[in-house]
Amino acid sequence: MGLVARVVEEAGIPTITVSTGRDITALVRPPRTLFINAPMGNTFGPPGDVEGQKTILRAALDLAKRATEPGVLIDWPAPWPEPFEYFTGEATPEAIARQKKK
């Protein structure tokens, strides 16, 4: 979605992405992203947490107003309510160099 967001931005339409994959998001560099440190598939929070999901949605929409320049990556401060495993590896210098050429 980050790549699609960049194309849409080139057409003059502001975009916001909400991501659970910070390493991939940092490489793709979408115009504006709210990163949620949650298991994949839970981008807007736990199932059934309607109020929490609304809060995340409002934060993403607020990012559209606050982030006046593309390239913003904001970390959502709320922790996931239970432990989960995720990839914590660093992007390789080669992968970063390839992405910067785009």
Secondary structure, 3 states (H helix, E strand, C coil): CHHHHHHHHHCCCCCCEEECCHHHHHHHCCCEEEECCCCCCCCCCCCCCHHHHHHHHHHHHHHHHHCCCCCEEEECCCCCCCCCCCCCCCCCHHHHHHHHCC
